[in-house]
Amino acid sequence: MAHALIETTESDGHVHITLANEEKPNPINAQLQKELNSVLGDLENDESVRVVSITGQGSSFAVGADISEMHGWLQNKEWDELMRFLRSGQELMSRISDLPVPTLASINGYALGGGLELALACDLRFASRSATVGFPEINLGMIPGWGGTQRLPNVVGQSTAKDILLTGRHIDSESALEMGLIDRVTADDQLDETVDDYAATIVEKPSHTTRYMLDAVEASKTDSTEMGLSHELMCDMFASFPAETTDRVESFMDRS
């Protein structure tokens, strides 16, 4: 389907998703949720996809939920509509988090509220030096509702997460890097190249191994260490079955 708010391109197994709202700084409204779900549906069924990156057009990655859309529901006490919107946002972020390929957030400007939740749903976060992140929801009397209160502590720890959420402050890229919220910071004009180079590195790895690797790491969030080790063992065995693994091991031995 044609998308009004998203542009997608593909190069050698790397799918680029660009949030491209010409009128606003990429708020995540119901239309964008629908379009992202459509793109994800295509990606989930395409075995040629090896890595996915998400960025924003212009000076913003994404500024979060579209407050103008939520305003009417709050004024009219349309709680069912608000609940539907929040639940669909949670499901969207979980769908991104559950993609069986590495996902890279390329934060080119503001990533606030739901925009930062979108970045946290990705496996890794790259940011331009001028990028700004944060969760300002508390200033509106709200809390992040698309997984921010759950994923943020997993990335930066409980205390730092509470500090970010309770103050609602904006955080520059260097500070975000120091606290582990961002994985890499680049010059503004080098962000795209840095993400592309990293994606190219991932594409070179055996795709079946990256899938099992991600699965094993995700298990560490919910499983006990004992269960996690069992899950790791299972993933390691499954990763060893394909002929590509045998071929790579044999190639390594030939070079030894």
C-alpha positions as CSV (number, residue, x, y, z in Angstrom):
1,M,0.0,0.0,0.0
2,A,1.1,3.6,-0.6
3,H,2.1,5.4,2.6
4,A,1.6,9.1,3.2
5,L,3.7,9.4,6.4
6,I,6.5,6.8,5.7
7,E,9.1,6.3,3.1
8,T,10.9,2.9,2.8
9,T,13.9,1.9,0.8
10,E,16.0,-1.3,0.7
11,S,19.6,-1.9,-0.1
12,D,21.4,-5.3,0.2
13,G,19.1,-6.6,2.9
14,H,19.0,-3.3,4.9
15,V,15.5,-1.8,5.0
16,H,15.4,2.0,5.8
17,I,12.2,3.3,7.3
18,T,11.9,7.1,7.3
19,L,9.1,8.8,9.2
20,A,8.2,11.6,6.7
21,N,5.4,13.9,7.9
22,E,5.7,17.0,5.7
23,E,3.5,19.1,8.0
24,K,4.6,18.1,11.6
25,P,7.7,16.8,13.3
26,N,6.7,13.1,12.9
27,P,4.1,12.7,15.7
28,I,2.9,9.1,16.1
29,N,-0.8,9.4,15.4
30,A,-3.3,6.7,14.4
31,Q,-2.4,7.0,10.7
32,L,1.3,6.6,11.4
33,Q,0.6,3.6,13.6
34,K,-1.4,2.0,10.8
35,E,1.3,2.7,8.2
36,L,4.1,1.3,10.4
37,N,2.0,-1.8,11.1
38,S,1.6,-2.3,7.3
39,V,5.4,-2.0,6.8
40,L,6.1,-4.4,9.7
41,G,3.7,-6.9,8.1
42,D,5.8,-6.9,5.0
43,L,9.1,-7.2,6.9
44,E,7.9,-10.1,9.0
45,N,7.3,-12.2,5.9
46,D,10.4,-11.2,3.9
47,E,13.3,-13.5,4.6
48,S,15.6,-11.3,2.5
49,V,15.5,-8.6,5.2
50,R,18.6,-8.7,7.3
51,V,18.5,-5.4,9.3
52,V,16.0,-2.5,9.7
53,S,16.8,1.1,10.5
54,I,14.3,3.8,11.5
55,T,14.8,7.5,11.3
56,G,12.9,10.7,10.9
57,Q,12.7,13.3,8.1
58,G,13.8,16.8,8.9
59,S,14.9,17.9,12.4
60,S,13.0,15.3,14.4
61,F,13.1,11.5,14.8
62,A,9.6,11.6,16.3
63,V,8.0,13.9,18.9
64,G,5.7,11.3,20.4
65,A,2.0,10.8,20.4
66,D,0.0,13.4,18.5
67,I,-1.4,15.5,21.4
68,S,-3.8,17.3,19.1
69,E,-5.4,13.9,18.4
70,M,-5.6,13.0,22.1
71,H,-6.9,16.4,23.1
72,G,-10.4,15.7,21.8
73,W,-10.7,12.3,23.6
74,L,-9.6,13.9,26.9
75,Q,-12.0,16.9,26.5
76,N,-14.9,14.6,25.7
77,K,-13.9,11.9,28.1
78,E,-13.8,9.3,25.3
79,W,-11.8,6.9,27.4
80,D,-12.4,3.9,25.1
81,E,-10.8,5.8,22.2
82,L,-7.8,6.8,24.4
83,M,-7.4,3.2,25.6
84,R,-7.6,1.9,22.0
85,F,-4.9,4.4,21.0
86,L,-2.6,3.5,23.9
87,R,-3.0,-0.2,23.5
88,S,-2.4,-0.1,19.7
89,G,0.8,1.9,20.5
90,Q,2.0,-0.7,22.9
91,E,1.3,-3.5,20.4
92,L,3.2,-1.6,17.7
93,M,6.3,-1.1,19.9
94,S,6.2,-4.7,20.9
95,R,5.9,-5.7,17.2
96,I,9.1,-3.7,16.5
97,S,10.9,-5.2,19.5
98,D,9.9,-8.7,18.4
99,L,11.2,-8.4,14.8
100,P,13.5,-11.3,14.2
101,V,16.2,-9.1,12.7
102,P,18.4,-6.4,14.3
103,T,16.7,-3.0,14.4
104,L,18.6,0.3,14.6
105,A,17.1,3.7,15.7
106,S,18.8,6.5,13.8
107,I,17.9,9.5,16.0
108,N,18.5,12.6,13.9
109,G,16.8,15.2,16.1
110,Y,14.1,15.2,18.8
111,A,13.0,11.8,20.1
112,L,10.5,12.7,22.8
113,G,7.8,10.7,24.5
114,G,6.5,8.1,22.1
115,G,9.4,8.9,19.8
116,L,11.8,7.7,22.5
117,E,9.6,4.7,23.1
118,L,10.0,3.9,19.4
119,A,13.8,4.2,19.7
120,L,13.8,2.0,22.8
121,A,11.8,-0.7,21.0
122,C,14.8,-1.0,18.6
123,D,17.8,-3.1,19.5
124,L,20.4,-0.3,19.2
125,R,20.2,3.5,19.2
126,F,22.5,5.8,17.2
127,A,22.1,9.6,17.5
128,S,23.4,12.7,15.9
129,R,25.3,15.1,18.2
130,S,22.4,17.6,18.1
131,A,19.8,15.0,19.0
132,T,17.6,15.5,22.1
133,V,15.7,12.7,23.9
134,G,13.4,12.6,26.9
135,F,10.0,11.7,28.4
136,P,8.1,15.0,29.0
137,E,4.7,13.2,29.7
138,I,4.8,14.1,33.3
139,N,4.5,17.8,32.4
140,L,1.1,17.0,30.8
141,G,-0.1,14.9,33.8
142,M,0.5,11.6,31.9
143,I,3.1,8.8,31.9
144,P,4.6,7.0,28.9
145,G,2.1,4.5,27.7
146,W,3.9,2.6,24.9
147,G,6.4,0.7,27.0
148,G,8.6,3.5,28.2
149,T,8.2,2.7,31.9
150,Q,9.2,-0.9,31.1
151,R,12.0,-0.7,28.5
152,L,13.8,2.4,29.9
153,P,14.8,0.7,33.2
154,N,16.1,-2.3,31.2
155,V,18.4,0.1,29.4
156,V,19.6,2.6,32.0
157,G,18.6,1.0,35.3
158,Q,15.8,1.7,37.8
159,S,17.2,4.9,39.4
160,T,18.2,6.7,36.2
161,A,14.9,5.7,34.6
162,K,12.9,7.2,37.5
163,D,15.0,10.3,37.3
164,I,14.3,10.8,33.6
165,L,10.6,10.0,33.9
166,L,10.0,12.1,37.0
167,T,11.7,15.2,35.8
168,G,10.5,15.1,32.2
169,R,13.7,16.9,31.2
170,H,15.3,17.0,27.8
171,I,18.6,15.1,27.5
172,D,21.3,15.9,25.0
173,S,23.0,13.2,23.1
174,E,26.3,13.1,25.0
175,S,24.5,12.8,28.4
176,A,22.3,10.1,26.9
177,L,25.4,8.3,25.7
178,E,26.9,8.4,29.2
179,M,23.9,6.9,30.8
180,G,23.6,4.1,28.2
181,L,20.4,5.4,26.7
182,I,22.2,6.0,23.4
183,D,24.7,3.5,22.0
184,R,26.7,5.8,19.6
185,V,26.8,9.5,18.9
186,T,28.1,10.8,15.6
187,A,28.5,14.2,13.9
188,D,25.1,15.3,12.4
189,D,26.3,14.8,8.9
190,Q,27.7,11.4,9.6
191,L,24.7,9.7,11.2
192,D,23.3,8.1,8.0
193,E,26.8,6.8,7.0
194,T,27.5,5.4,10.4
195,V,24.1,3.6,10.5
196,D,24.6,2.3,7.0
197,D,28.1,1.0,7.8
198,Y,26.9,-0.7,10.9
199,A,24.0,-2.3,9.1
200,A,26.4,-3.6,6.4
201,T,28.4,-5.3,9.1
202,I,25.3,-7.0,10.4
203,V,24.2,-8.1,6.9
204,E,27.5,-10.0,6.5
205,K,26.7,-12.2,9.5
206,P,24.7,-15.4,9.1
207,S,21.0,-14.4,9.3
208,H,19.9,-17.5,11.2
209,T,22.5,-16.8,13.9
210,T,21.5,-13.2,14.4
211,R,17.9,-14.3,14.9
212,Y,18.8,-16.9,17.6
213,M,21.2,-14.4,19.2
214,L,18.5,-11.8,19.6
215,D,16.1,-14.5,20.9
216,A,18.6,-15.6,23.5
217,V,19.3,-12.1,24.8
218,E,15.6,-11.2,25.0
219,A,15.1,-14.2,27.2
220,S,17.4,-12.7,29.8
221,K,14.9,-10.0,30.5
222,T,12.2,-12.3,31.9
223,D,13.8,-15.7,32.6
224,S,15.8,-16.7,35.6
225,T,19.5,-17.3,35.0
226,E,18.9,-21.1,35.0
227,M,16.0,-20.8,32.5
228,G,18.0,-18.3,30.4
229,L,20.9,-20.7,30.2
230,S,18.6,-23.5,29.0
231,H,17.2,-21.1,26.4
232,E,20.7,-20.1,25.3
233,L,21.6,-23.8,24.9
234,M,18.6,-24.4,22.8
235,C,19.3,-21.4,20.6
236,D,22.9,-22.4,20.2
237,M,22.0,-25.9,19.1
238,F,19.4,-24.6,16.6
239,A,22.0,-22.1,15.2
240,S,24.4,-25.0,14.7
241,F,22.1,-27.1,12.5
242,P,22.1,-25.2,9.2
243,A,24.8,-26.1,6.7
244,E,26.0,-22.5,6.6
245,T,27.4,-23.0,10.2
246,T,29.2,-26.1,9.2
247,D,30.7,-24.4,6.2
248,R,31.8,-21.4,8.2
249,V,33.5,-23.6,10.8
250,E,35.2,-25.6,8.1
251,S,36.4,-22.4,6.5
252,F,37.8,-21.2,9.8
253,M,39.6,-24.5,10.3
254,D,41.1,-24.3,6.8
255,R,42.6,-20.9,7.7
256,S,44.0,-22.1,11.0
